[in-house]
Amino acid sequence: MTTRVAEGIRRWRPHTTERIERALDASRAGVLLVGARGSGLADLVVVAAQYLTCPRGGCGECSVCSAVAEGRHPDVRILSDTPSIADVRALVAHARQSADRWRIAGLVGIERMASVAPVVLKALEEPGPRTRWLLAASAIPPELTAMASRCVRVQVDPPSAAEIEAAVADAGIELSPRLLALVPRDLELVHTLGSVPEPGTWLERWAALATGAAHAHPAQIAASLRPPSSLPAPTQEALVRLGLAVAIRANPMDASWGQAVRRASGSLARRLSIGLVLAELVLERPTPAHGYTGRSAPG
């Protein structure tokens, strides 16, 4: 995350950041942010850490805020995905060390961390005097209820269309109004769009496929939609997830197309290879004029 992103979040999501700050002031152990995927939870955890560490309450401009946003502040450590028990124990040890202001431990995606819940629960029940836990999840499964109950909970709403437009502008992405309307309300995917070359080209490709303008053989279509192998694997996956979201927004009224996109999305969520996901999508796409459909061979 960059300092520019943190500044933008405060500017175009002021009500959300204010609710988080009030929760931090009221919390003894930690704060739990809950919101759908794409709500910007990871960014908001960083903004919360800035609020606690910055002498000016999270100005987003000073060297302290920059260090937090760039992941190099010594008092702030944030883990995501599926950390090991050893990683989380190290995080607990970090949180218990003394600090001038706060020692901050963050976990993003705790709905996938049931195996480390007992370690985190104990840390929340016995917090250090200068420790704050910042947790984020898209949902709270039953096995994490006890852990969640030790935190002040903040429900994070999905970003509005205006917030997405502001995020796109902050990312320096130039899009026509037509393409901007296709960007899904998912801040993670906006970040992905800002990290790839020629983002408008990718949106055009997916929109063309959705509206039936792509008349090439399925193998050619899949090849044109496959992200460059030079990109990191998480970015490639996010770019395909973005494309699927764009595709269904480009053609929302076609039920068969929606089914094809949902199947492909499910395959992506099951960690199937990107090549298989794209092949599944293009082979099942609706019939374009003078094009190929289903599993037919090229004419």
BELKAPE-V99041 format. One record per helix or strand of 3 or more residues. SS is the DSSP state (hx for helix, st for strand). FROM is the first residue (numbers start at 1). TO is the last residue. Records with the same first field share a line. If there is no record, write none. Layout:
# BELKAPE-V99041
SS: FROM-TO ; FROM-TO
This chain:
# BELKAPE-V99041
hx: 3-12 ; 14-26 ; 41-53 ; 63-69 ; 85-96 ; 110-112 ; 114-125 ; 142-149 ; 161-170 ; 177-180 ; 187-194 ; 199-210 ; 218-225 ; 233-250 ; 255-269 ; 274-283
st: 30-34 ; 76-80 ; 103-108 ; 131-137 ; 152-155
